[in-house]
Each structure stands twice: as structure tokens, then as C-alpha cells.
């Protein structure tokens, strides 16, 4: 874990967003309006590990965790609010799910009702 953290720490800096105890750094420029977003990527520091977070503007309402060299979290939900408000909702959901560790295959959870 420590080696992975050191490897991905370079992506964080002054433009980090601190939301619900998570540190996020956008990989791309963030569009201002939710309807302009189809996908947006962030590095997310959970306090225990660094992951990639992909947010997809989608009606599926699910979160999928994929393991590899780095954990990849894909959140699919309809985006209605400006991105910082959506990130508050999404990080709140991730806290409730308790981001899984040490899994071997992709895992998906429905986020309806969160």
C-alpha cells in the first residue's frame, strides 16, 4: 500500500478538493454544467489507498470496484447538480459502502436509496 501511495501521490497538489474526508484531484478540466459531463475522472485518496474514480452521467445508479495495479471505482448516476455537490453525494455513498479492499474480481453495488 505504501509503495502504491508514493507512486500516485504526484497527482495531488494545490487544486485538490477535500470532501467528506477524501482528497480528490481531477484528471481533466471539470465542465461547469452537469449535462456537459458524460464521464469525469479523479484521483481519490481514501486515507488508506489512492484510487481512480470515474463518474459517469448515467441512470444506472451503481458503483463498481475493479482491482488492478490501482483500484478503479466507477460511479454511474444521473448528474443533476454542480460537480462539487455531486462529489459530496458520491463520497458520502462511498463512505457508507466502505470502499472494499483486497478483492480479486470486479464488485458492483446498487446505489439506489443512498
Chimera marker file (.cmm) of the C-alpha trace (Angstrom):
<marker_set name="trace">
<marker id="1" x="0.000" y="0.000" z="0.000" r="1" g="1" b="0" radius="0.5"/>
<marker id="2" x="2.767" y="2.441" z="0.923" r="1" g="1" b="0" radius="0.5"/>
<marker id="3" x="4.558" y="1.943" z="-2.399" r="1" g="1" b="0" radius="0.5"/>
<marker id="4" x="1.300" y="2.485" z="-4.309" r="1" g="1" b="0" radius="0.5"/>
<marker id="5" x="0.576" y="5.655" z="-2.309" r="1" g="1" b="0" radius="0.5"/>
<marker id="6" x="4.021" y="7.075" z="-3.098" r="1" g="1" b="0" radius="0.5"/>
<marker id="7" x="3.601" y="6.267" z="-6.790" r="1" g="1" b="0" radius="0.5"/>
<marker id="8" x="0.287" y="8.118" z="-7.162" r="1" g="1" b="0" radius="0.5"/>
<marker id="9" x="0.939" y="10.945" z="-4.671" r="1" g="1" b="0" radius="0.5"/>
<marker id="10" x="2.412" y="13.028" z="-7.501" r="1" g="1" b="0" radius="0.5"/>
<marker id="11" x="-1.087" y="13.617" z="-8.892" r="1" g="1" b="0" radius="0.5"/>
<marker id="12" x="-2.203" y="15.636" z="-5.872" r="1" g="1" b="0" radius="0.5"/>
<marker id="13" x="-1.480" y="19.309" z="-5.357" r="1" g="1" b="0" radius="0.5"/>
<marker id="14" x="-2.912" y="22.751" z="-4.726" r="1" g="1" b="0" radius="0.5"/>
<marker id="15" x="-6.095" y="22.121" z="-6.740" r="1" g="1" b="0" radius="0.5"/>
<marker id="16" x="-7.184" y="19.179" z="-4.560" r="1" g="1" b="0" radius="0.5"/>
<marker id="17" x="-10.766" y="19.024" z="-3.369" r="1" g="1" b="0" radius="0.5"/>
<marker id="18" x="-11.304" y="17.844" z="0.223" r="1" g="1" b="0" radius="0.5"/>
<marker id="19" x="-14.777" y="16.322" z="0.546" r="1" g="1" b="0" radius="0.5"/>
<marker id="20" x="-16.098" y="14.025" z="3.300" r="1" g="1" b="0" radius="0.5"/>
<marker id="21" x="-12.571" y="13.130" z="4.404" r="1" g="1" b="0" radius="0.5"/>
<marker id="22" x="-11.456" y="12.197" z="0.885" r="1" g="1" b="0" radius="0.5"/>
<marker id="23" x="-8.867" y="14.096" z="-1.131" r="1" g="1" b="0" radius="0.5"/>
<marker id="24" x="-9.763" y="14.309" z="-4.819" r="1" g="1" b="0" radius="0.5"/>
<marker id="25" x="-7.823" y="15.666" z="-7.736" r="1" g="1" b="0" radius="0.5"/>
<marker id="26" x="-9.403" y="15.974" z="-11.184" r="1" g="1" b="0" radius="0.5"/>
<marker id="27" x="-7.609" y="14.252" z="-14.044" r="1" g="1" b="0" radius="0.5"/>
<marker id="28" x="-9.253" y="16.591" z="-16.602" r="1" g="1" b="0" radius="0.5"/>
<marker id="29" x="-10.787" y="20.056" z="-16.616" r="1" g="1" b="0" radius="0.5"/>
<marker id="30" x="-14.189" y="19.829" z="-14.926" r="1" g="1" b="0" radius="0.5"/>
<marker id="31" x="-17.127" y="21.064" z="-17.035" r="1" g="1" b="0" radius="0.5"/>
<marker id="32" x="-19.325" y="23.532" z="-15.163" r="1" g="1" b="0" radius="0.5"/>
<marker id="33" x="-22.736" y="22.126" z="-16.098" r="1" g="1" b="0" radius="0.5"/>
<marker id="34" x="-23.762" y="18.531" z="-15.260" r="1" g="1" b="0" radius="0.5"/>
<marker id="35" x="-25.309" y="17.997" z="-18.693" r="1" g="1" b="0" radius="0.5"/>
<marker id="36" x="-21.883" y="18.682" z="-20.230" r="1" g="1" b="0" radius="0.5"/>
<marker id="37" x="-20.419" y="15.712" z="-18.342" r="1" g="1" b="0" radius="0.5"/>
<marker id="38" x="-20.501" y="12.220" z="-19.811" r="1" g="1" b="0" radius="0.5"/>
<marker id="39" x="-17.518" y="10.975" z="-17.785" r="1" g="1" b="0" radius="0.5"/>
<marker id="40" x="-15.078" y="12.651" z="-15.458" r="1" g="1" b="0" radius="0.5"/>
<marker id="41" x="-12.058" y="11.135" z="-13.692" r="1" g="1" b="0" radius="0.5"/>
<marker id="42" x="-10.423" y="11.888" z="-10.356" r="1" g="1" b="0" radius="0.5"/>
<marker id="43" x="-7.579" y="10.511" z="-8.311" r="1" g="1" b="0" radius="0.5"/>
<marker id="44" x="-9.069" y="9.872" z="-4.876" r="1" g="1" b="0" radius="0.5"/>
<marker id="45" x="-7.097" y="9.411" z="-1.685" r="1" g="1" b="0" radius="0.5"/>
<marker id="46" x="-9.258" y="7.480" z="0.783" r="1" g="1" b="0" radius="0.5"/>
<marker id="47" x="-6.774" y="7.847" z="3.620" r="1" g="1" b="0" radius="0.5"/>
<marker id="48" x="-5.766" y="4.212" z="3.159" r="1" g="1" b="0" radius="0.5"/>
<marker id="49" x="-5.156" y="3.989" z="-0.570" r="1" g="1" b="0" radius="0.5"/>
<marker id="50" x="-5.131" y="6.021" z="-3.761" r="1" g="1" b="0" radius="0.5"/>
<marker id="51" x="-7.740" y="5.009" z="-6.350" r="1" g="1" b="0" radius="0.5"/>
<marker id="52" x="-9.042" y="6.258" z="-9.654" r="1" g="1" b="0" radius="0.5"/>
<marker id="53" x="-12.645" y="7.466" z="-9.512" r="1" g="1" b="0" radius="0.5"/>
<marker id="54" x="-14.645" y="7.661" z="-12.732" r="1" g="1" b="0" radius="0.5"/>
<marker id="55" x="-18.044" y="9.329" z="-12.588" r="1" g="1" b="0" radius="0.5"/>
<marker id="56" x="-20.410" y="8.553" z="-15.452" r="1" g="1" b="0" radius="0.5"/>
<marker id="57" x="-23.539" y="10.554" z="-16.101" r="1" g="1" b="0" radius="0.5"/>
<marker id="58" x="-25.857" y="7.551" z="-16.318" r="1" g="1" b="0" radius="0.5"/>
<marker id="59" x="-29.241" y="6.443" z="-14.959" r="1" g="1" b="0" radius="0.5"/>
<marker id="60" x="-27.823" y="3.067" z="-13.799" r="1" g="1" b="0" radius="0.5"/>
<marker id="61" x="-27.295" y="4.110" z="-10.138" r="1" g="1" b="0" radius="0.5"/>
<marker id="62" x="-24.445" y="1.753" z="-9.339" r="1" g="1" b="0" radius="0.5"/>
<marker id="63" x="-20.852" y="1.742" z="-8.187" r="1" g="1" b="0" radius="0.5"/>
<marker id="64" x="-18.324" y="-0.791" z="-9.472" r="1" g="1" b="0" radius="0.5"/>
<marker id="65" x="-14.924" y="-1.523" z="-7.969" r="1" g="1" b="0" radius="0.5"/>
<marker id="66" x="-12.243" y="-3.008" z="-10.229" r="1" g="1" b="0" radius="0.5"/>
<marker id="67" x="-8.904" y="-4.181" z="-8.905" r="1" g="1" b="0" radius="0.5"/>
<marker id="68" x="-5.599" y="-3.997" z="-10.695" r="1" g="1" b="0" radius="0.5"/>
<marker id="69" x="-2.392" y="-2.074" z="-10.165" r="1" g="1" b="0" radius="0.5"/>
<marker id="70" x="-4.677" y="0.614" z="-8.789" r="1" g="1" b="0" radius="0.5"/>
<marker id="71" x="-8.269" y="0.251" z="-7.616" r="1" g="1" b="0" radius="0.5"/>
<marker id="72" x="-10.708" y="1.763" z="-10.104" r="1" g="1" b="0" radius="0.5"/>
<marker id="73" x="-14.066" y="2.984" z="-8.801" r="1" g="1" b="0" radius="0.5"/>
<marker id="74" x="-16.780" y="3.661" z="-11.380" r="1" g="1" b="0" radius="0.5"/>
<marker id="75" x="-19.852" y="5.527" z="-10.160" r="1" g="1" b="0" radius="0.5"/>
<marker id="76" x="-22.784" y="5.659" z="-12.561" r="1" g="1" b="0" radius="0.5"/>
<marker id="77" x="-25.560" y="8.058" z="-11.632" r="1" g="1" b="0" radius="0.5"/>
<marker id="78" x="-27.599" y="10.836" z="-13.141" r="1" g="1" b="0" radius="0.5"/>
<marker id="79" x="-25.779" y="14.117" z="-12.532" r="1" g="1" b="0" radius="0.5"/>
<marker id="80" x="-28.166" y="16.935" z="-11.702" r="1" g="1" b="0" radius="0.5"/>
<marker id="81" x="-26.124" y="19.311" z="-9.549" r="1" g="1" b="0" radius="0.5"/>
<marker id="82" x="-22.836" y="21.114" z="-9.989" r="1" g="1" b="0" radius="0.5"/>
<marker id="83" x="-19.928" y="18.700" z="-9.665" r="1" g="1" b="0" radius="0.5"/>
<marker id="84" x="-18.818" y="19.639" z="-6.126" r="1" g="1" b="0" radius="0.5"/>
<marker id="85" x="-22.320" y="18.891" z="-4.803" r="1" g="1" b="0" radius="0.5"/>
<marker id="86" x="-22.363" y="15.615" z="-6.759" r="1" g="1" b="0" radius="0.5"/>
<marker id="87" x="-18.966" y="14.733" z="-5.270" r="1" g="1" b="0" radius="0.5"/>
<marker id="88" x="-20.390" y="15.316" z="-1.780" r="1" g="1" b="0" radius="0.5"/>
<marker id="89" x="-23.161" y="12.812" z="-2.570" r="1" g="1" b="0" radius="0.5"/>
<marker id="90" x="-20.777" y="10.311" z="-4.173" r="1" g="1" b="0" radius="0.5"/>
<marker id="91" x="-18.170" y="10.422" z="-1.397" r="1" g="1" b="0" radius="0.5"/>
<marker id="92" x="-20.986" y="10.028" z="1.136" r="1" g="1" b="0" radius="0.5"/>
<marker id="93" x="-22.090" y="6.879" z="-0.703" r="1" g="1" b="0" radius="0.5"/>
<marker id="94" x="-18.502" y="5.560" z="-0.804" r="1" g="1" b="0" radius="0.5"/>
<marker id="95" x="-18.208" y="6.058" z="2.964" r="1" g="1" b="0" radius="0.5"/>
<marker id="96" x="-21.429" y="4.126" z="3.550" r="1" g="1" b="0" radius="0.5"/>
<marker id="97" x="-20.340" y="1.268" z="1.268" r="1" g="1" b="0" radius="0.5"/>
<marker id="98" x="-16.916" y="1.250" z="2.965" r="1" g="1" b="0" radius="0.5"/>
<marker id="99" x="-14.688" y="1.017" z="-0.061" r="1" g="1" b="0" radius="0.5"/>
<marker id="100" x="-13.699" y="-2.679" z="-0.264" r="1" g="1" b="0" radius="0.5"/>
<marker id="101" x="-10.075" y="-3.730" z="-0.070" r="1" g="1" b="0" radius="0.5"/>
<marker id="102" x="-8.286" y="-6.900" z="-1.154" r="1" g="1" b="0" radius="0.5"/>
<marker id="103" x="-10.890" y="-8.134" z="-3.614" r="1" g="1" b="0" radius="0.5"/>
<marker id="104" x="-9.908" y="-10.205" z="-6.627" r="1" g="1" b="0" radius="0.5"/>
<marker id="105" x="-12.759" y="-9.531" z="-9.084" r="1" g="1" b="0" radius="0.5"/>
<marker id="106" x="-14.963" y="-6.606" z="-10.012" r="1" g="1" b="0" radius="0.5"/>
<marker id="107" x="-17.726" y="-5.914" z="-7.489" r="1" g="1" b="0" radius="0.5"/>
<marker id="108" x="-20.834" y="-3.800" z="-8.186" r="1" g="1" b="0" radius="0.5"/>
<marker id="109" x="-23.315" y="-2.278" z="-5.743" r="1" g="1" b="0" radius="0.5"/>
<marker id="110" x="-26.617" y="-0.559" z="-6.414" r="1" g="1" b="0" radius="0.5"/>
<marker id="111" x="-26.650" y="2.967" z="-5.007" r="1" g="1" b="0" radius="0.5"/>
<marker id="112" x="-30.402" y="3.451" z="-5.217" r="1" g="1" b="0" radius="0.5"/>
<marker id="113" x="-31.654" y="4.716" z="-1.899" r="1" g="1" b="0" radius="0.5"/>
<marker id="114" x="-28.324" y="6.205" z="-0.780" r="1" g="1" b="0" radius="0.5"/>
<link id1="1" id2="2" r="1" g="1" b="0" radius="0.2"/>
<link id1="2" id2="3" r="1" g="1" b="0" radius="0.2"/>
<link id1="3" id2="4" r="1" g="1" b="0" radius="0.2"/>
<link id1="4" id2="5" r="1" g="1" b="0" radius="0.2"/>
<link id1="5" id2="6" r="1" g="1" b="0" radius="0.2"/>
<link id1="6" id2="7" r="1" g="1" b="0" radius="0.2"/>
<link id1="7" id2="8" r="1" g="1" b="0" radius="0.2"/>
<link id1="8" id2="9" r="1" g="1" b="0" radius="0.2"/>
<link id1="9" id2="10" r="1" g="1" b="0" radius="0.2"/>
<link id1="10" id2="11" r="1" g="1" b="0" radius="0.2"/>
<link id1="11" id2="12" r="1" g="1" b="0" radius="0.2"/>
<link id1="12" id2="13" r="1" g="1" b="0" radius="0.2"/>
<link id1="13" id2="14" r="1" g="1" b="0" radius="0.2"/>
<link id1="14" id2="15" r="1" g="1" b="0" radius="0.2"/>
<link id1="15" id2="16" r="1" g="1" b="0" radius="0.2"/>
<link id1="16" id2="17" r="1" g="1" b="0" radius="0.2"/>
<link id1="17" id2="18" r="1" g="1" b="0" radius="0.2"/>
<link id1="18" id2="19" r="1" g="1" b="0" radius="0.2"/>
<link id1="19" id2="20" r="1" g="1" b="0" radius="0.2"/>
<link id1="20" id2="21" r="1" g="1" b="0" radius="0.2"/>
<link id1="21" id2="22" r="1" g="1" b="0" radius="0.2"/>
<link id1="22" id2="23" r="1" g="1" b="0" radius="0.2"/>
<link id1="23" id2="24" r="1" g="1" b="0" radius="0.2"/>
<link id1="24" id2="25" r="1" g="1" b="0" radius="0.2"/>
<link id1="25" id2="26" r="1" g="1" b="0" radius="0.2"/>
<link id1="26" id2="27" r="1" g="1" b="0" radius="0.2"/>
<link id1="27" id2="28" r="1" g="1" b="0" radius="0.2"/>
<link id1="28" id2="29" r="1" g="1" b="0" radius="0.2"/>
<link id1="29" id2="30" r="1" g="1" b="0" radius="0.2"/>
<link id1="30" id2="31" r="1" g="1" b="0" radius="0.2"/>
<link id1="31" id2="32" r="1" g="1" b="0" radius="0.2"/>
<link id1="32" id2="33" r="1" g="1" b="0" radius="0.2"/>
<link id1="33" id2="34" r="1" g="1" b="0" radius="0.2"/>
<link id1="34" id2="35" r="1" g="1" b="0" radius="0.2"/>
<link id1="35" id2="36" r="1" g="1" b="0" radius="0.2"/>
<link id1="36" id2="37" r="1" g="1" b="0" radius="0.2"/>
<link id1="37" id2="38" r="1" g="1" b="0" radius="0.2"/>
<link id1="38" id2="39" r="1" g="1" b="0" radius="0.2"/>
<link id1="39" id2="40" r="1" g="1" b="0" radius="0.2"/>
<link id1="40" id2="41" r="1" g="1" b="0" radius="0.2"/>
<link id1="41" id2="42" r="1" g="1" b="0" radius="0.2"/>
<link id1="42" id2="43" r="1" g="1" b="0" radius="0.2"/>
<link id1="43" id2="44" r="1" g="1" b="0" radius="0.2"/>
<link id1="44" id2="45" r="1" g="1" b="0" radius="0.2"/>
<link id1="45" id2="46" r="1" g="1" b="0" radius="0.2"/>
<link id1="46" id2="47" r="1" g="1" b="0" radius="0.2"/>
<link id1="47" id2="48" r="1" g="1" b="0" radius="0.2"/>
<link id1="48" id2="49" r="1" g="1" b="0" radius="0.2"/>
<link id1="49" id2="50" r="1" g="1" b="0" radius="0.2"/>
<link id1="50" id2="51" r="1" g="1" b="0" radius="0.2"/>
<link id1="51" id2="52" r="1" g="1" b="0" radius="0.2"/>
<link id1="52" id2="53" r="1" g="1" b="0" radius="0.2"/>
<link id1="53" id2="54" r="1" g="1" b="0" radius="0.2"/>
<link id1="54" id2="55" r="1" g="1" b="0" radius="0.2"/>
<link id1="55" id2="56" r="1" g="1" b="0" radius="0.2"/>
<link id1="56" id2="57" r="1" g="1" b="0" radius="0.2"/>
<link id1="57" id2="58" r="1" g="1" b="0" radius="0.2"/>
<link id1="58" id2="59" r="1" g="1" b="0" radius="0.2"/>
<link id1="59" id2="60" r="1" g="1" b="0" radius="0.2"/>
<link id1="60" id2="61" r="1" g="1" b="0" radius="0.2"/>
<link id1="61" id2="62" r="1" g="1" b="0" radius="0.2"/>
<link id1="62" id2="63" r="1" g="1" b="0" radius="0.2"/>
<link id1="63" id2="64" r="1" g="1" b="0" radius="0.2"/>
<link id1="64" id2="65" r="1" g="1" b="0" radius="0.2"/>
<link id1="65" id2="66" r="1" g="1" b="0" radius="0.2"/>
<link id1="66" id2="67" r="1" g="1" b="0" radius="0.2"/>
<link id1="67" id2="68" r="1" g="1" b="0" radius="0.2"/>
<link id1="68" id2="69" r="1" g="1" b="0" radius="0.2"/>
<link id1="69" id2="70" r="1" g="1" b="0" radius="0.2"/>
<link id1="70" id2="71" r="1" g="1" b="0" radius="0.2"/>
<link id1="71" id2="72" r="1" g="1" b="0" radius="0.2"/>
<link id1="72" id2="73" r="1" g="1" b="0" radius="0.2"/>
<link id1="73" id2="74" r="1" g="1" b="0" radius="0.2"/>
<link id1="74" id2="75" r="1" g="1" b="0" radius="0.2"/>
<link id1="75" id2="76" r="1" g="1" b="0" radius="0.2"/>
<link id1="76" id2="77" r="1" g="1" b="0" radius="0.2"/>
<link id1="77" id2="78" r="1" g="1" b="0" radius="0.2"/>
<link id1="78" id2="79" r="1" g="1" b="0" radius="0.2"/>
<link id1="79" id2="80" r="1" g="1" b="0" radius="0.2"/>
<link id1="80" id2="81" r="1" g="1" b="0" radius="0.2"/>
<link id1="81" id2="82" r="1" g="1" b="0" radius="0.2"/>
<link id1="82" id2="83" r="1" g="1" b="0" radius="0.2"/>
<link id1="83" id2="84" r="1" g="1" b="0" radius="0.2"/>
<link id1="84" id2="85" r="1" g="1" b="0" radius="0.2"/>
<link id1="85" id2="86" r="1" g="1" b="0" radius="0.2"/>
<link id1="86" id2="87" r="1" g="1" b="0" radius="0.2"/>
<link id1="87" id2="88" r="1" g="1" b="0" radius="0.2"/>
<link id1="88" id2="89" r="1" g="1" b="0" radius="0.2"/>
<link id1="89" id2="90" r="1" g="1" b="0" radius="0.2"/>
<link id1="90" id2="91" r="1" g="1" b="0" radius="0.2"/>
<link id1="91" id2="92" r="1" g="1" b="0" radius="0.2"/>
<link id1="92" id2="93" r="1" g="1" b="0" radius="0.2"/>
<link id1="93" id2="94" r="1" g="1" b="0" radius="0.2"/>
<link id1="94" id2="95" r="1" g="1" b="0" radius="0.2"/>
<link id1="95" id2="96" r="1" g="1" b="0" radius="0.2"/>
<link id1="96" id2="97" r="1" g="1" b="0" radius="0.2"/>
<link id1="97" id2="98" r="1" g="1" b="0" radius="0.2"/>
<link id1="98" id2="99" r="1" g="1" b="0" radius="0.2"/>
<link id1="99" id2="100" r="1" g="1" b="0" radius="0.2"/>
<link id1="100" id2="101" r="1" g="1" b="0" radius="0.2"/>
<link id1="101" id2="102" r="1" g="1" b="0" radius="0.2"/>
<link id1="102" id2="103" r="1" g="1" b="0" radius="0.2"/>
<link id1="103" id2="104" r="1" g="1" b="0" radius="0.2"/>
<link id1="104" id2="105" r="1" g="1" b="0" radius="0.2"/>
<link id1="105" id2="106" r="1" g="1" b="0" radius="0.2"/>
<link id1="106" id2="107" r="1" g="1" b="0" radius="0.2"/>
<link id1="107" id2="108" r="1" g="1" b="0" radius="0.2"/>
<link id1="108" id2="109" r="1" g="1" b="0" radius="0.2"/>
<link id1="109" id2="110" r="1" g="1" b="0" radius="0.2"/>
<link id1="110" id2="111" r="1" g="1" b="0" radius="0.2"/>
<link id1="111" id2="112" r="1" g="1" b="0" radius="0.2"/>
<link id1="112" id2="113" r="1" g="1" b="0" radius="0.2"/>
<link id1="113" id2="114" r="1" g="1" b="0" radius="0.2"/>
</marker_set>
